[in-house]
């Protein structure tokens, strides 16, 4: 018969052994390079916030291209407006994800609040920030999926398998950028795919194509001659929430500390 | 060990074996960890094809030019050349993969609303944003309210009196 003492001893030893093999497994996984060089593909996005005018045509195009119900208040990409006053106050909004663009100086303060108008002479800086999935190198949304319904392809794009997703919502909670949502029709997790279907057909993502001002661009980081790669390497770019260690692959020009 | 320990144990082992057997049948053959390892690419491989075969809706300006070269040449002479046709004319393809020149597909629905123009041409005096450099109205409702912009301005040649 197993004594209580021995039972505790064995279970402790077993747990230690298990965690050890797990740690070793994780270590070897980290070392594996993502097809560096050899003509591989790693898609990355470049957003120039100086160029964005907040027309929202990218959001409209994305919803149409990716069959995201147009009148539901969910979207794979959106544009945020930031208005910083001379007193240092930051006011931001993104009505309907900017699907219809920013067509008024009235700033949406949320449900039940009066919209605000900030006089031009009180504004110290104001700008638009387009947002979309960062296709992180370390995607936390993928790690938390309990059923293997979300994964990263070798080109670095995080996808969701609608047939496997059980709708638990862990990934939606795990994403620090809030890019995931439930698809109103399929009731599964939904997110930006960098328009992988267009990329494979040799086209640019719908939002890139729709942007008249060149504020959104996409490139292959494993191609050293790609103009986007050169900008990411040689110029001053930043990413959102770097401190989370997710290694986001959407790079921004002209990001400001007010942007969350 | 006594019987009352063994019997439930056998039941538990039986359940585990059943679950493992069901797993072999239920989980597709192409389910596994791929390029990014178990942590990041534990999935069913053929789902990648679902996303790669998604239907393309926006065909791009070059596609429109094949038939509508006159319109494309006209707009290319104006500042509106940067706007792709389908932003106002609607996407050329639909979810079934039917494209604009097919007989099956009805004519494209053109957005002629004032609100479409407002997206860029409502003046927002925002320093450090490209928006402040676009010509526009601080209050567009002061300028011929109720009339569509396109009844006076040709979007393919937006200056008044343009062809």
Interface residues (C-beta under 8 A of the other chain):
Chain A: X1 X25 X26 X29 X32 X34 X35 X49 X50 X51 X52 X53 X54 X55 X56 X57 X60 X61 X64 X65 X66 X67 X83 X100 X101 X102 X103 X104 X105 X120 X123 X124 X125 X126 X127 X128 X138 X139 X142 X143 X148 X149 X150 X151 X152 X153 X154 X159 X161 X162 X163 X164 X193 X196 X197 X198 X200 X201 X203 X206 X209 X210 X212 X213 X214 X215 X254
Chain B: X1 X31 X34 X35 X36 X37 X38 X39 X40 X41 X42 X43 X44 X47 X48 X50 X51 X52 X53 X54 X55 X56 X57 X58 X60 X82 X83 X84 X86 X87 X90 X91 X95 X115 X118 X119 X120 X122 X124 X125 X126 X127 X128 X129 X130 X131 X134 X138
